[in-house]
C-alpha cells in the first residue's frame, strides 16, 4: 500500500500576503523568502543522510489554485511514487484530478477528500 511520507507544504489564502508573511517572520522566526513570499523549513527525513523540507506559503485571497475546493487552504503530502498513489486512489473510488504536473520541483497530482478539500500529492525530484 502506498502511504504518505510527510507533509510537503501548507498553502492557504491570505488577504495581505506580504503583511502576513512579515508577521510570521517577525513573531515566529519563519525564514520567509522575499522573492516568493513563502518559507522552506528544512528537517531530516527518515533517511538520516537526506534532508527534507516543508513549504509554508500564503496565496492571494482570489487564487483559483485550490479549485475546485472552496476551502481557503490546501495540504501537500510527500509521496514516494506519485503514479502508484494516484492509481491506488482511483482504485478506491476517489475523485482524482487527471492532470499531473512534472517540473524541476518534482511531480504533482491532486485528489479531493470526501469533505471537498483539495489535496496535493508531491513526489520530490530524485537526488
N, C-alpha and C positions, 0 to 999 in steps of 0.2 A: 504494500500500500504506500502510495506517495504521501508525504507529510510535509507540513510547513517547517522550515528550518529556523525561522526567526522573523522579526518584524523589520522589514526593509525601509519602511517610511510611514510617516504620519502626515497627511495632507489635509488641509482644511481651508475654508473660505474666511476671508478677513475683510472688514470694511476699509481698513487702512493698513495695508501690508507692511509698509515701512515703519509706521509708529509701533505696530505690534512687535515686529522683529526687534526694534530698539528696546522695547520693554523687556523682552525675553533676554536680550543680550545684557542689558544694564542690571536686571534684577536676578537673573538666574545664571548668568555667565555663559549663555549659549553662544557658541562661536559662529555668529551669523556672517555669511559671506556677502558683502555689499553688491557683488556683481550679479547675484541672482536672488538675494533676499532670504535664503534658507540656510540651514546648518547641517553639517555632517558630523555625527557623533561616532567616533571610532571605538571599537572594542574588540576583544579577542573572540573569535568564533570557537566552536567546539574543537577545531584543529588548532592547537597552540602555535603552530607555525604560521597560521594565516591571520590576517586582520579582516575584520568585518566592520560594517557601519550601518547606522540607521539615519535616514534623512528626515529632517523636520522642515516642513515647507508650507508657508501660507500661500494661498492662491487668491486672485482677485475675487471679490464677492460675486461677480457676474460670470465666473468661469463656467464653461459647459464641459470641462474635462471629466467631471464626475457623472455626467449624464449616461444613462437615463435615470440614475438615482437623483432624488430631490433633496438628499441629505447634504449638510454643509461640510462633510468630511469624507475621506476615503482612506482605508488602510491598504498598505502594501506589504505583502508577505513574501519572504525569500523562499524559493523552492529549488531543489536540485535539478529537476528535469521538467521544464515547462510543458513539453508535449505530452508526457505521461500524466502529469497532473491534470491538464485540460481534458485528456481522454477519460480519465477516471471520473472527473466531474460530469462530463457528458453521459457516461455510462450510468451515473447515479441520478440522471434526470435534471441536473442543474441547468440554470439559464446562463450559458457560456457565450460570450461575445465571439463572433467568428474572426474578428481582427486579431492579429498577432503583430507586434512591433519588434523589429530587430534593429538594434542601434549599438553604438560604441559602449553604451552603459549596460548592455545585456539584452535579454529578451523579455517581453512583457505580454501578458494576456489578462483577460478580465472575466469575472463572474459576478452575478448578482446573488446575494443571500436571500433567504425567504422573506426578510423584512425590508427589502428594497435597497440594501446597502451595496454599493459597488466596491468590489474587492479587486485590487490589482495584484497580480502574481508576477514575481520578478525572478528570473534566472540570471544571476550575475555572470559577467563575461568570464571565460576561462582565464586563469592566471591573475 
